[in-house]
């Protein structure tokens, strides 16, 4: 037993160590697939966010289950097939018509979505054999996984699987999957008398979405009646509803419940409207705080003694010396990204431009003289503030030495590039709520209390303090006892408020985190995903407002669920220029100069 536990522990550690690589690979694959969709569908606003397809910052409405490949179980061919399927859907389907016709039942919605997706996939012309092969590969892979998972062992699962196979075969003229042909044959025979009149016409109508939908809804009505009949029989099944729901969710059959059909997150990109912003502000107003009585903003020097900061500084110094980073070169690259031309006086003696009255006398004495003009002189300047906001939750202790090194090198380079820098952290003052939680308990535990803990917002370096004078305080972030739980949304608001009070023209906020918001007392006593939703709303509001460029660096987690521009980062023991190059590329790609 001891050896089993040890093996499990080793396995868990291995998975944790591999997590950043998986997240980064997932992000790279989605960027490639996103580019494929944008090009194929001529839809420049398309992108993946949190593994979900979006257009212009809102859910695309494309929810077909086989369009969600997973890096852990699928090959790149599946991702390519899914990208082709999404591109076809954007080109060949009227999403508003689809939404207006969608049935009410869960199984009906699933089938209607699947049927519409298979319709557009059947319209690929023969001159695109590669795309046809990608789509077939992806659908067959999904069917194989669906069957292997045991979903076809239930009545409803087998019904969905059979309908999917029948539609795919009828639309594409491919044979149903051989491995399950005998399994679905009784279902096909049972369905044939009821669905035959609808199934006969679907291929003939696949160019007419409305007419095709009419046939699909006829079949769904038959399925809904069967599902109702099965409900009574399944009461005696060993499989509980919870087990079935978990199994179904694992295959994406119930999709995006938090986003809804219309999408509620509402984070728009270029097409920001006043109504979008008002919607976000209304969502934010629903966030409650039980008490701010013991919240505090505190400088790191007040939390860590000077002796300890000196000792931690020596540790950090040793790490920085061992890095392979060319800081002057990094500073030049940053200056190129962050700088913008500003008026810096005049160049005199020009042959064109504004007439220089002081040189007119030379023209009288020497008619050939032409250098009587002056022109504005512009120099690149970094009128920019970069704030690093660090998640000080317990799990970040694993990464903190590398993150502290990263931030110090970035601050040095940014200062050389002429930018101001600020380093902030956020955590809680205690574990699992602390005094506020106990106060709420004493008052009878009123429902939906909101945030139930005391915040601790830490200033490691403010924007007016140069990095040389902040060296001791920067080292304080290595102290393990500073790391507890975290309320990310409020920390983001705090950092943004500090930034907007500054005079710099350009403001860049970079969040460093390895997970979602986590505070036990708040999570356990409020609606599900309370803190997650607040973080998404705050990030969405800042991105929509546009006066602050918001980026995130995720360590072991893809943060694109929360932030529009994020990077899954893997920090080696010895930082190389490549790590910083990735960060710079993210800012250069999405920053103000690129827009």
C-alpha positions as CSV (number, residue, x, y, z in Angstrom):
1,X,0.0,0.0,0.0
2,X,2.9,2.3,0.9
3,X,4.5,1.7,-2.5
4,X,1.1,2.4,-4.2
5,X,0.8,5.7,-2.4
6,X,4.3,6.6,-3.4
7,X,3.6,5.8,-7.0
8,X,0.5,7.9,-6.9
9,X,2.4,10.7,-5.4
10,X,5.1,10.5,-8.0
11,X,2.4,10.4,-10.7
12,X,0.7,13.5,-9.3
13,X,4.0,15.3,-9.1
14,X,4.8,14.4,-12.7
15,X,1.4,15.6,-13.9
16,X,1.9,18.9,-12.0
17,X,5.4,19.4,-13.5
18,X,4.0,18.6,-17.0
19,X,1.0,20.9,-16.6
20,X,2.7,24.1,-18.0
21,X,3.9,22.2,-21.0
22,X,0.4,20.9,-21.7
23,X,-1.2,24.3,-21.3
24,X,1.3,25.9,-23.5
25,X,0.9,23.3,-26.2
26,X,-2.9,23.6,-26.0
27,X,-2.5,27.4,-26.4
28,X,-0.2,27.0,-29.4
29,X,-2.6,24.5,-31.1
30,X,-5.5,26.8,-30.5
31,X,-3.6,29.7,-32.0
32,X,-2.9,27.7,-35.1
33,X,-6.5,26.4,-35.4
34,X,-7.8,29.9,-34.7
35,X,-5.7,31.2,-37.6
36,X,-7.1,28.5,-39.8
37,X,-10.6,29.4,-39.0
38,X,-10.1,33.1,-39.5
39,X,-8.5,32.5,-42.9
40,X,-11.0,29.9,-44.1
41,X,-14.1,31.6,-42.9
42,X,-12.9,35.2,-43.5
43,X,-13.8,36.0,-39.9
44,X,-11.1,38.1,-38.4
45,X,-12.8,38.4,-35.0
46,X,-12.7,34.6,-34.4
47,X,-10.5,33.2,-31.6
48,X,-10.4,30.6,-28.9
49,X,-10.8,31.8,-25.3
50,X,-10.7,29.3,-22.5
51,X,-10.9,26.5,-25.2
52,X,-14.2,28.0,-26.4
53,X,-14.8,29.6,-29.9
54,X,-15.6,33.3,-29.7
55,X,-16.3,36.0,-32.3
56,X,-15.7,39.6,-31.3
57,X,-15.3,38.5,-27.6
58,X,-18.6,36.7,-27.4
59,X,-19.4,33.0,-27.6
60,X,-19.8,31.9,-31.2
61,X,-22.9,29.8,-30.5
62,X,-21.1,26.8,-32.1
63,X,-21.5,24.0,-29.6
64,X,-21.3,20.7,-31.5
65,X,-19.7,18.2,-29.2
66,X,-17.3,16.7,-31.7
67,X,-15.7,20.2,-32.2
68,X,-14.0,20.1,-28.8
69,X,-11.0,17.9,-29.1
70,X,-8.8,17.4,-26.0
71,X,-5.0,17.5,-26.1
72,X,-4.9,14.6,-23.7
73,X,-6.9,12.2,-25.9
74,X,-6.8,13.6,-29.4
75,X,-4.2,14.0,-32.1
76,X,-3.6,17.2,-34.1
77,X,-5.7,15.8,-37.0
78,X,-8.7,16.0,-34.7
79,X,-7.9,19.7,-33.9
80,X,-7.6,20.3,-37.6
81,X,-10.9,18.6,-38.3
82,X,-12.6,20.7,-35.6
83,X,-11.1,23.9,-37.1
84,X,-12.4,23.0,-40.5
85,X,-15.8,22.2,-39.1
86,X,-16.0,25.5,-37.3
87,X,-15.0,27.4,-40.4
88,X,-17.7,25.7,-42.4
89,X,-20.3,26.5,-39.8
90,X,-19.4,30.2,-39.9
91,X,-19.6,30.2,-43.6
92,X,-22.7,28.1,-44.3
93,X,-25.0,28.4,-41.3
94,X,-27.2,31.2,-40.1
95,X,-26.6,31.1,-36.4
96,X,-29.6,33.4,-35.6
97,X,-32.0,31.1,-37.6
98,X,-30.5,28.1,-35.7
99,X,-31.0,29.8,-32.4
100,X,-34.6,30.7,-33.2
101,X,-35.4,27.0,-34.0
102,X,-33.5,25.2,-31.2
103,X,-35.7,22.8,-29.2
104,X,-36.3,23.1,-25.4
105,X,-35.1,19.6,-24.2
106,X,-31.4,19.0,-23.4
107,X,-31.2,15.9,-25.7
108,X,-33.1,17.8,-28.4
109,X,-30.6,20.7,-28.2
110,X,-27.7,18.4,-28.4
111,X,-29.1,16.6,-31.4
112,X,-30.2,19.8,-33.2
113,X,-26.7,21.2,-32.8
114,X,-25.1,18.0,-34.0
115,X,-27.4,17.7,-37.0
116,X,-26.7,21.3,-38.1
117,X,-23.0,20.8,-37.8
118,X,-23.1,17.6,-39.8
119,X,-25.2,19.4,-42.5
120,X,-22.5,22.1,-43.1
121,X,-19.8,19.4,-43.0
122,X,-21.5,17.5,-45.8
123,X,-21.3,20.6,-48.0
124,X,-17.6,20.4,-48.6
125,X,-16.9,20.3,-52.3
126,X,-15.0,17.3,-53.8
127,X,-12.2,19.6,-54.7
128,X,-11.2,19.8,-51.0
129,X,-10.3,16.2,-50.3
130,X,-8.0,17.2,-47.4
131,X,-10.8,19.0,-45.6
132,X,-13.1,16.1,-46.1
133,X,-10.5,13.7,-44.7
134,X,-10.0,16.0,-41.6
135,X,-13.7,16.2,-40.9
136,X,-14.2,12.4,-41.3
137,X,-11.2,11.7,-39.0
138,X,-12.5,14.0,-36.3
139,X,-16.1,12.7,-36.3
140,X,-14.9,9.1,-36.3
141,X,-12.5,9.8,-33.4
142,X,-15.3,11.4,-31.4
143,X,-17.7,8.5,-32.1
144,X,-15.0,6.0,-31.1
145,X,-14.4,7.9,-27.8
146,X,-18.1,8.2,-27.2
147,X,-18.6,4.5,-27.5
148,X,-15.5,3.6,-25.6
149,X,-16.5,5.7,-22.6
150,X,-19.6,3.5,-22.0
151,X,-22.1,6.2,-23.0
152,X,-23.7,3.8,-25.5
153,X,-24.6,1.5,-22.6
154,X,-27.5,3.7,-21.6
155,X,-30.7,4.0,-23.6
156,X,-30.3,7.8,-24.2
157,X,-26.6,7.5,-25.0
158,X,-27.2,4.8,-27.5
159,X,-30.1,6.7,-29.0
160,X,-28.0,9.8,-29.5
161,X,-25.1,7.8,-30.9
162,X,-27.4,6.0,-33.4
163,X,-29.0,9.2,-34.6
164,X,-25.6,10.8,-35.0
165,X,-24.3,7.8,-37.0
166,X,-27.5,7.7,-39.2
167,X,-27.2,11.4,-40.0
168,X,-23.5,11.3,-40.7
169,X,-23.9,8.3,-43.0
170,X,-26.9,9.7,-44.8
171,X,-25.3,13.1,-45.4
172,X,-21.8,12.1,-46.3
173,X,-22.6,8.8,-47.9
174,X,-20.0,7.1,-45.6
175,X,-20.7,3.8,-44.0
176,X,-21.6,3.8,-40.3
177,X,-18.7,2.8,-38.1
178,X,-18.1,-0.9,-38.5
179,X,-17.1,-1.5,-34.9
180,X,-20.6,-0.4,-33.7
181,X,-22.7,-1.3,-36.7
182,X,-24.3,-4.3,-35.0
183,X,-24.8,-2.4,-31.8
184,X,-26.9,0.3,-33.4
185,X,-28.8,-1.9,-35.9
186,X,-31.7,-2.7,-33.5
187,X,-32.0,1.1,-32.8
188,X,-32.1,1.9,-36.5
189,X,-34.8,-0.7,-37.1
190,X,-36.8,0.6,-34.1
191,X,-36.5,4.2,-35.3
192,X,-37.1,3.6,-39.0
193,X,-40.9,3.6,-39.0
194,X,-41.0,6.8,-37.0
195,X,-38.2,8.8,-38.6
196,X,-38.0,7.4,-42.1
197,X,-40.1,10.2,-43.7
198,X,-37.8,12.8,-42.2
199,X,-34.5,11.0,-42.8
200,X,-35.3,10.4,-46.5
201,X,-35.1,14.1,-47.3
202,X,-32.2,15.3,-45.3
203,X,-29.5,15.0,-47.9
204,X,-31.7,16.5,-50.6
205,X,-32.3,19.5,-48.3
206,X,-28.8,20.0,-46.9
207,X,-28.4,23.3,-48.9
208,X,-31.6,24.8,-47.3
209,X,-31.0,25.3,-43.6
210,X,-34.6,26.0,-42.8
211,X,-36.1,23.1,-44.7
212,X,-33.4,20.8,-43.3
213,X,-34.1,22.0,-39.7
214,X,-37.8,21.1,-40.2
215,X,-36.8,17.5,-40.9
216,X,-34.4,17.5,-38.0
217,X,-37.0,18.8,-35.6
218,X,-39.4,16.1,-36.7
219,X,-36.8,13.4,-35.7
220,X,-36.1,15.2,-32.5
221,X,-39.8,15.1,-31.5
222,X,-39.7,11.3,-31.9
223,X,-36.5,11.1,-29.8
224,X,-38.0,13.3,-27.1
225,X,-41.0,10.9,-26.8
226,X,-38.6,8.0,-26.5
227,X,-36.5,9.7,-23.9
228,X,-39.6,10.4,-21.8
229,X,-40.5,6.7,-22.1
230,X,-36.9,5.7,-21.0
231,X,-37.0,7.8,-17.9
232,X,-39.3,5.4,-16.1
233,X,-37.3,2.4,-17.1
234,X,-34.0,4.0,-16.0
235,X,-35.2,4.5,-12.4
236,X,-34.1,0.9,-11.8
237,X,-30.7,1.4,-13.4
238,X,-27.5,1.1,-11.3
239,X,-26.2,4.3,-12.9
240,X,-27.2,7.3,-10.9
241,X,-28.2,10.6,-12.5
242,X,-25.1,12.2,-11.2
243,X,-22.8,9.5,-12.7
244,X,-24.6,9.9,-16.0
245,X,-24.3,13.7,-15.9
246,X,-20.6,13.5,-15.2
247,X,-20.1,11.1,-18.0
248,X,-22.1,13.2,-20.4
249,X,-20.3,16.4,-19.4
250,X,-17.0,14.8,-20.0
251,X,-17.9,14.5,-23.6
252,X,-19.2,18.0,-24.0
253,X,-22.7,16.9,-24.6
254,X,-24.0,19.7,-22.4
255,X,-22.0,22.6,-23.5
256,X,-21.0,25.9,-22.0
257,X,-23.7,26.0,-19.4
258,X,-22.2,29.2,-18.0
259,X,-22.2,31.0,-21.3
260,X,-25.7,30.2,-22.4
261,X,-26.8,30.3,-26.0
262,X,-26.4,34.0,-26.3
263,X,-23.3,34.3,-24.2
264,X,-23.3,36.3,-21.0
265,X,-19.6,37.1,-20.5
266,X,-19.8,40.0,-22.9
267,X,-16.2,40.9,-23.5
268,X,-16.1,42.7,-26.7
269,X,-13.0,43.6,-28.7
270,X,-13.0,46.1,-31.4
271,X,-16.8,46.5,-31.5
272,X,-17.1,47.9,-28.0
273,X,-20.5,49.4,-27.4
274,X,-22.0,51.4,-24.6
275,X,-24.5,48.7,-23.9
276,X,-21.7,46.1,-23.6
277,X,-20.0,48.2,-21.0
278,X,-23.3,48.9,-19.1
279,X,-24.0,45.2,-19.1
280,X,-20.6,44.5,-17.5
281,X,-21.0,47.2,-14.9
282,X,-24.4,45.8,-14.0
283,X,-22.9,42.3,-13.5
284,X,-20.1,43.8,-11.4
285,X,-22.7,45.6,-9.1
286,X,-24.1,42.2,-8.1
287,X,-20.8,41.3,-6.4
288,X,-21.1,41.7,-2.6
289,X,-18.6,42.2,0.1
290,X,-19.7,41.1,3.6
291,X,-17.2,43.5,5.3
292,X,-14.1,45.5,4.4
293,X,-13.4,46.1,8.1
294,X,-10.1,44.3,8.2
295,X,-8.9,44.7,4.6
296,X,-5.5,46.4,4.3
297,X,-3.0,47.6,1.8
298,X,0.5,47.2,3.2
299,X,4.1,47.7,2.1
300,X,6.2,44.6,2.0
301,X,8.7,46.2,4.4
302,X,6.0,46.1,7.1
303,X,5.4,42.4,6.7
304,X,9.0,41.1,6.6
305,X,11.8,42.2,9.0
306,X,14.8,43.9,7.6
307,X,17.1,41.0,8.7
308,X,15.0,38.5,6.8
309,X,14.7,40.7,3.8
310,X,18.6,41.0,3.7
311,X,18.8,37.2,3.9
312,X,16.2,36.7,1.2
313,X,17.9,39.3,-1.0
314,X,21.1,37.3,-0.9
315,X,19.2,34.3,-2.1
316,X,17.6,36.2,-4.9
317,X,20.9,37.8,-5.9
318,X,22.5,34.4,-6.3
319,X,19.6,33.3,-8.6
320,X,19.8,36.4,-10.7
321,X,23.6,36.0,-11.2
322,X,23.0,32.5,-12.5
323,X,20.6,33.6,-15.3
324,X,21.5,33.7,-19.0
325,X,19.6,36.9,-19.9
326,X,21.0,39.8,-21.8
327,X,19.4,42.7,-19.9
328,X,20.6,45.5,-22.2
329,X,19.3,43.7,-25.2
330,X,16.0,43.1,-23.5
331,X,15.8,46.8,-22.6
332,X,16.3,47.7,-26.3
333,X,13.6,45.3,-27.4
334,X,11.2,46.7,-24.7
335,X,12.0,50.3,-25.8
336,X,11.1,49.4,-29.4
337,X,7.7,48.0,-28.3
338,X,6.8,50.5,-25.6
339,X,8.1,53.7,-27.1
340,X,6.2,56.1,-29.3
341,X,7.5,59.3,-31.0
342,X,7.3,62.5,-29.0
343,X,8.1,66.1,-30.0
344,X,11.7,66.8,-28.8
345,X,12.5,70.3,-30.2
346,X,13.4,71.4,-33.7
347,X,15.9,70.6,-36.4
348,X,17.2,73.8,-38.0
349,X,18.8,74.4,-41.4
350,X,16.4,72.3,-43.3
351,X,15.4,72.9,-47.0
352,X,11.7,72.4,-46.3
353,X,9.3,72.7,-43.4
354,X,8.4,75.8,-41.3
355,X,10.1,79.0,-42.4
356,X,12.8,80.1,-39.9
357,X,12.7,83.9,-39.6
358,X,16.1,84.1,-38.0
359,X,17.7,82.8,-41.2
360,X,16.0,85.1,-43.6
361,X,18.8,87.6,-43.5
362,X,21.1,84.8,-45.0
363,X,18.8,84.6,-47.9
364,X,19.2,88.3,-48.6
365,X,23.0,88.2,-48.6
366,X,23.2,84.8,-50.3
367,X,20.4,84.0,-52.7
368,X,21.6,80.5,-53.3
369,X,21.1,79.7,-49.6
370,X,18.2,77.3,-49.1
371,X,18.5,76.1,-45.5
372,X,16.0,78.6,-44.1
373,X,13.5,76.1,-42.8
374,X,13.1,74.2,-39.5
375,X,11.2,70.9,-38.8
376,X,9.9,69.2,-35.7
377,X,12.2,66.6,-34.1
378,X,10.6,63.5,-32.7
379,X,12.4,61.0,-30.4
380,X,11.1,57.6,-29.2
381,X,10.0,57.8,-25.5
382,X,8.5,55.3,-23.2
383,X,5.8,57.2,-21.4
384,X,4.6,53.9,-19.9
385,X,3.8,52.2,-16.6
386,X,4.0,48.5,-16.3
387,X,2.4,46.9,-13.2
388,X,3.0,43.3,-12.2
389,X,0.2,41.9,-10.1
390,X,1.3,38.7,-8.4
391,X,-1.1,36.0,-7.1
392,X,0.1,35.3,-3.5
393,X,-1.9,32.1,-3.0
394,X,-0.3,29.0,-1.5
395,X,0.2,27.1,-4.7
396,X,2.4,30.0,-6.1
397,X,5.1,29.1,-3.6
398,X,6.2,26.4,-6.0
399,X,7.0,29.1,-8.6
400,X,7.9,32.1,-6.5
401,X,11.7,31.9,-6.8
402,X,11.6,31.9,-10.6
403,X,8.8,34.5,-10.7
404,X,10.7,36.9,-8.4
405,X,13.8,36.5,-10.7
406,X,11.6,37.1,-13.8
407,X,10.0,40.3,-12.3
408,X,13.3,41.7,-11.1
409,X,15.0,41.3,-14.5
410,X,11.9,42.7,-16.2
411,X,11.9,45.8,-13.9
412,X,15.5,46.4,-14.6
413,X,15.1,46.2,-18.3
414,X,11.9,48.3,-18.3
415,X,13.6,51.0,-16.3
416,X,16.5,51.1,-18.8
417,X,13.8,51.3,-21.6
418,X,12.4,54.4,-19.8
419,X,9.2,52.9,-18.4
420,X,8.0,53.0,-14.8
421,X,7.3,49.8,-13.0
422,X,5.2,48.6,-10.1
423,X,5.2,45.2,-8.3
424,X,2.1,44.3,-6.3
425,X,0.8,41.2,-4.7
426,X,-2.6,40.0,-3.4
427,X,-3.6,37.4,-0.8
428,X,-5.8,37.1,2.3
429,X,-5.0,38.0,5.9
430,X,-6.0,34.5,7.2
431,X,-7.1,31.1,6.0
432,X,-10.7,30.2,5.3
433,X,-12.2,33.6,6.1
434,X,-10.6,34.6,9.3
435,X,-12.3,37.1,11.6
436,X,-14.9,38.2,9.0
437,X,-16.1,34.6,8.5
438,X,-16.4,34.1,12.3
439,X,-18.3,37.4,12.5
440,X,-20.7,36.1,9.8
441,X,-21.2,32.9,11.7
442,X,-22.0,34.8,14.9
443,X,-24.7,36.8,13.1
444,X,-26.6,33.7,12.1
445,X,-25.0,33.0,8.7
446,X,-27.2,35.2,6.4
447,X,-27.5,33.7,2.9
448,X,-25.4,34.9,0.0
449,X,-23.0,36.9,2.1
450,X,-20.6,37.8,-0.7
451,X,-16.8,37.9,-0.1
452,X,-16.2,36.5,3.4
453,X,-12.5,37.2,4.1
454,X,-10.0,39.9,4.8
455,X,-7.9,41.1,1.9
456,X,-4.2,41.7,2.1
457,X,-2.9,43.8,-0.9
458,X,0.9,44.1,-0.8
459,X,3.2,46.7,-2.4
460,X,6.6,45.2,-3.1
461,X,7.6,48.2,-5.3
462,X,5.7,51.3,-6.2
463,X,6.1,53.2,-9.4
464,X,8.0,56.1,-7.9
465,X,10.7,53.9,-6.4
466,X,13.6,52.8,-8.7
467,X,14.5,49.2,-8.7
468,X,17.9,49.9,-7.0
469,X,16.0,51.2,-3.9
470,X,13.4,48.5,-3.9
471,X,15.8,45.6,-4.0
472,X,15.2,44.6,-0.3
473,X,11.4,44.9,-0.6
474,X,11.4,42.9,-3.8
475,X,13.1,40.0,-2.0
476,X,10.3,40.0,0.6
477,X,8.1,38.1,-1.9
478,X,10.2,35.0,-1.2
479,X,8.8,34.7,2.3
480,X,6.5,31.6,2.3
481,X,4.2,32.8,5.1
482,X,2.9,35.6,2.9
483,X,1.0,33.1,0.7
484,X,-2.5,32.2,1.6
485,X,-5.7,32.4,-0.4
486,X,-6.7,34.9,-3.1
487,X,-9.6,37.2,-4.4
488,X,-8.4,37.9,-7.9
489,X,-11.2,40.2,-9.1
490,X,-10.8,42.7,-6.3
491,X,-7.0,42.7,-6.6
492,X,-7.4,43.5,-10.3
493,X,-9.6,46.5,-9.4
494,X,-7.1,47.7,-6.8
495,X,-4.2,47.5,-9.2
496,X,-6.2,49.2,-12.0
497,X,-7.2,52.0,-9.6
498,X,-3.6,52.7,-8.7
499,X,-2.6,52.8,-12.4
500,X,-5.3,55.2,-13.5
501,X,-4.2,57.6,-10.8
502,X,-0.8,57.9,-12.5
503,X,0.1,60.3,-15.3
504,X,1.7,57.8,-17.7
505,X,0.1,57.8,-21.1
506,X,0.3,54.0,-21.6
507,X,-0.5,51.5,-18.8
508,X,0.2,47.8,-19.0
509,X,-1.0,45.4,-16.3
510,X,0.5,41.9,-16.2
511,X,-1.2,39.4,-13.8
512,X,1.0,36.4,-12.7
513,X,-1.0,33.5,-11.5
514,X,-1.2,29.7,-11.4
515,X,-4.9,29.2,-10.9
516,X,-8.5,30.4,-10.5
517,X,-9.6,32.6,-7.5
518,X,-9.6,30.5,-4.3
519,X,-11.0,31.5,-1.0
520,X,-12.6,28.7,0.9
521,X,-15.2,30.6,3.1
522,X,-16.5,32.6,0.1
523,X,-16.6,29.7,-2.2
524,X,-18.6,27.5,0.2
525,X,-21.2,30.1,1.2
526,X,-22.1,31.8,-2.1
527,X,-23.4,30.6,-5.5
528,X,-21.2,28.4,-7.5
529,X,-18.3,30.1,-9.4
530,X,-18.9,33.3,-7.5
531,X,-15.3,34.5,-7.5
532,X,-14.6,33.1,-10.9
533,X,-17.4,35.1,-12.4
534,X,-16.3,38.2,-10.7
535,X,-12.8,37.9,-12.0
536,X,-14.1,37.3,-15.5
537,X,-16.4,40.4,-15.2
538,X,-13.6,42.6,-13.9
539,X,-11.2,41.5,-16.6
540,X,-13.8,42.0,-19.2
541,X,-14.7,45.4,-17.9
542,X,-11.0,46.6,-18.0
543,X,-10.5,45.1,-21.4
544,X,-13.7,46.8,-22.7
545,X,-12.8,50.1,-21.1
546,X,-9.4,50.0,-22.9
547,X,-7.4,52.5,-20.9
548,X,-5.3,49.7,-19.5
549,X,-3.7,46.9,-21.5
550,X,-4.3,43.7,-19.5
551,X,-2.2,40.6,-19.9
552,X,-1.7,37.4,-17.9
553,X,1.1,34.9,-17.4
554,X,-0.2,31.5,-16.3
555,X,2.0,29.0,-14.6
556,X,0.5,25.5,-15.0
557,X,-2.9,26.9,-16.1
558,X,-4.2,28.4,-19.3
559,X,-5.7,31.7,-18.0
560,X,-7.5,32.6,-21.3
561,X,-10.7,31.8,-19.5
562,X,-10.3,35.0,-17.6
563,X,-8.0,37.2,-19.7
564,X,-8.2,37.9,-23.4
565,X,-4.4,38.1,-23.8
566,X,-2.6,35.4,-21.8
567,X,0.5,33.2,-22.1
568,X,1.0,29.8,-20.6
569,X,4.6,30.1,-19.3
570,X,7.0,27.5,-18.3
571,X,9.9,28.9,-16.1
572,X,13.1,26.8,-16.2
573,X,15.5,27.0,-13.3
574,X,17.8,29.1,-15.4
575,X,15.9,31.8,-17.3
576,X,16.9,32.3,-20.9
577,X,16.2,35.1,-23.3
578,X,13.5,32.9,-24.9
579,X,11.2,33.3,-21.9
580,X,11.3,37.1,-22.1
581,X,10.9,37.0,-25.9
582,X,7.6,35.2,-25.5
583,X,6.3,37.9,-23.1
584,X,7.5,40.7,-25.5
585,X,5.8,39.0,-28.4
586,X,2.5,38.9,-26.5
587,X,2.7,42.6,-25.8
588,X,3.9,43.5,-29.3
589,X,1.1,41.4,-30.9
590,X,-1.8,42.7,-28.8
591,X,-0.5,46.1,-27.5
592,X,-1.6,49.6,-28.5
593,X,1.0,49.9,-31.2
594,X,-0.3,46.8,-32.9
595,X,-3.9,48.0,-33.0
